[in-house]
Amino acid sequence: MILKKCRPGSVILWRDFTPGHVEVYPFIKDVLRGIERLHLEKLVKGMMLHLQDSFMGIYKVPDGT
């Protein structure tokens, strides 16, 4: 898994991260479920942001403090 290879401060971009388009593109629901699972398993911590006017989500790996 890529998260285990990331150093603090690394940035990960997720494609198809568009919560507002779930009804138009049903596959986005699967992407969001996967990200929710990462949060539940505490593999990602903190916020993941949706880049306005895009299909991209961005996550910065915390520094661990």
N, C-alpha and C positions, 0 to 999 in steps of 0.2 A: 504494500500500500504506500502510495506517495507521501502521505502525511508522516510516516515514520522516517522518511528520508529528508524531510524538510528541517532546516535550521530555524531557530527563532528569528522572526522578521521576514521569513519567506512569504511570498504572496502567491496564492493559488487563485486561478480564474476558473469558474464553472460555467460551461455553456448551457443554454436552455434553462437558465435560472430566471424565470419570469412569472412570478406568482399571478400576475394579472392576466396572463394568457392561458390559464389552465383550460378554460372552456373552449378556446379556439384550437389549442394544440394539446390534446389529452396526454401525450407522452411526457409533458412537463410535470405532471403529477408524480410520475415515477422518479424523476430527478429530485423533486422536492422531498419525496419520501426518503430517498437515499440520504439526503442532507440532514433530514430530521433524525434519521437513525444514527448518523455520525455524532449529532449533538447528544442523543440519548445515551450513547456508549461513551460519551465524554472524549471522543477523538478530536472534536473541534470545540473550542471554548471561545466564548465571546461572540461578537456580531459578525454576520456575513451580510454584505451590502449588495443591493441590486444597482448596477450602473444604469442610470436613467437613459431611456431611449435605446436600450440594448437588450440582448438576451443573455447578458453576462452577470454573474455574481462574483464578488471578490472577497477573499478571506486572507487576513494577515495572521500568520502563526505567531501566537504570543511569545513573549520572552521568558515566560515561566515564573515571573516574580509575582 
